[in-house]
Amino acid sequence: MTRWSVDPDATFVRRLGKSAEELGNISQGKTCPDIWELSNGDIAVVGTDMTEAFADRLPSDVSVGVNERLVVIPRNMAVSAKPELPDA
């Protein structure tokens, strides 16, 4: 099994799916959910930090590490990105 680790030198290449503005998911100010492909092929997700709110409801095989956050994005944003995500 190969261990995955974040590449802090990766850059933002392109938005996957539609922007929050296009989907009507705009927050107050400039904070909005988003999904981006990084230069190394990884995916960056901007969402609302719900780590503490969901902590006691995580499935038994799910854990959130001390350096991780559980984020939530609108369903319509994930659906809009689906055609741009590779199958494998």
Order of alpha helices (4+ residues) and beta strands (2+ residues): beta-alpha-beta-beta-beta-alpha-beta-alpha
